[in-house]
Every structure is written in structure tokens, then in C-alpha cells.
Amino acid sequence: MIAYVTVGADDMARAKRFYSAFLPALGYRLTEGPEGLSYALPVESGQSPVLPDFYVKAPFDGRGASAGNGAMVAFEAGSQSQVRILHAEALAAGGSDEGKPGFRPSYGPHFFVGYLRDPQGNKIALFSSDLAEPGRDDRGHQST
């Protein structure tokens, strides 16, 4: 199980604006500290943490942050509509488009995804794969 994911950022204000444009809508709560931004899903008293947490921090080695080539973090949205809305909000909050929300021929018929880059260049995916929603191959009926 993945416990947490960390991406580097040189400008925490820009990173906060970008990630706060969509992570709270997915249920994540922000805790801000001198070490950076910590986004976690809420946990009730006595409950085990809901993982993974997502951290945005300056690199520990003190050098500039850089995006990993081929690295990507994907967040699951509740619906195709939410993918569209959050993709647009993240773009308005300083992200750049890496692929408009939609179906991709190389993925399953219900995998609806939009891709972004955060202000530091980290690649982010927002996706929904709700079988109750129309899929890529639907023609007025649910595909199997």
C-alpha cells in the first residue's frame, strides 16, 4: 500500500493555489507548516489513516525542485463532470494542460481522465472510472 506521495516545489504559494483548486473537492484537508503542504483525507477518532497522504515540500537536499520524467500522481474524482470541473479549476489556478478530460483509446472504456502539470512541472491526472456513467463505447446503453 502506498502511504504517501511527495512532490517538490520551489514556490509554495503557487503550489498551494494549484493543489487547493482541486484536492479539497476530493476530500483532502490541508495542513500547512514550515516544511510545506500536507494534504490528507480526514480520519475519525480511532480510525486508521486513509492513505495515501500527499505532500508538497521543498527538496530536502536544498537544490531546486524538478519534475520526474515519467512520474505522475493520479487522483480519483467522483464523476466525469467532476474531472472536467477540477481540471478547469486547476488550470485557472496556475496549472498547464497536458491532456483535456476525455476517454483515451488505450485505456478501459470507462476510464475518463484529464492531465495537468502543476506550476513546478509535476504531472497530475484526475480520473473517474464510474461504471454507472456512460463509457467511451456506449451508444445509449452500458457496455460490459
N, C-alpha and C positions, 0 to 999 in steps of 0.2 A: 504494500500500500504506500502511496506517495504521501508523505507527511506535510511537506511544504514545497513551494516553488519560490525562488528569489530571482528577480531581475535587477540589474544595475541601473542607476540613474545619476546623472550629474546635476540635474535641476529638479529638486524635489517639488517645487511649486508647480512646474509644468507636469510632472508625473502625477501629482495629486489631482490636478484638474482633469487629466485624461482618465485615470483609473476610477475616479469618483463619478465620472459621467456614466458608468455602467455597472460597476461592481455592487454598489448599494441596491440597485434594482434586482440583482441576482441573489440578494440576501446577505452579502458581506458587510461587516461593520468595520469601520476604520479606527485604528488606534495609531496616533502619531507620536513619535518620540524623537530624541536627538539622533537615534540610529537610522531613522527613516519611517516608512509607512508600513503598517501591518494590517492586512485585511483578513478577517476570519469570519466564519459562519458562527452565528450565535449558539451558545451551549447553555442548556438549562442546568441548574444545580444538581450535581450527582451524575450528570450525563458525561459520557466520553466525548472528547472533541470531535467535531465534524471536520474531516480533512478533505483536501489539503488547504492549509493557510497559504496566503500569497503575500510576499514581502517585496518592497521596493526600497533598495538601500544603495548607498554609495559603496563602491567596491572596497573590500577590506584592505587590499594592498595599497590603497591611496592613489592608484592610477585612474585614468578616465574610464568610465563605463563604456562598454561596447556590446552590440547585439551579436549573439551567436549565429553563425551561418548555418541554417538548417534547424535551429532551435525554435520552438513555438510553444505557446501556452494556450490551451483551449478552455473556454468557459461555456457551460451548458445553459442555454436560456430556456424559458418555459414554452416558447412557441416561435413559429416563423415570424410572426408580427413583432415579437419582442426582439428577435435578431435584427430585423430591419431598423426598429426604433433605436436600439442601443448602438448599432453600427453608426447611424447618423449622429447620435449624440456624442459618441467618441470622436468622430471626425470633427464636429464642431468644437470639441474640447482640445484640439491640437493634434489629433492623430492623423495618419495618412492612409489612404485606401490601398489595400493590397488585393482586393477582390470583392466586388459588390456582393451583397447577400443573394443567394440563389442555390440551386442544385448544381452539382458537379457530376459529369458523366462517369468519372472514375470511382465515385462513392455510391453507397446504397441509395435506393430510390426515395428514402425518407430523410436523408442527411442533408439538411438545409444549413448553409454556412456562409458567413461573411468574414473577410480577413482584413486586418488593420496592422499598422505599425504604430507603436507608441512614440512619443517625442524623442526617445533615445534610439529608436530603430528596432526595438524588440517586436517580434511578430506575435500577434494575438489573433485567435479565432473565437468567434461567437457562433454557436451552433444550436440547432434543435433537431431532434430525430423522433418527434412525436408521431407515432403510428396512427393517431386519430386525425391528423391533418393530412390534406392531400399530398401525395408524393409526386415525384418527378414524372412518373409514368402513368399517373391517374388520368383517366378520361371520363370523369364523372362517377368513378367507383374506386374503392380502395384496392390497391394492389396487394398481392400476397408475397 
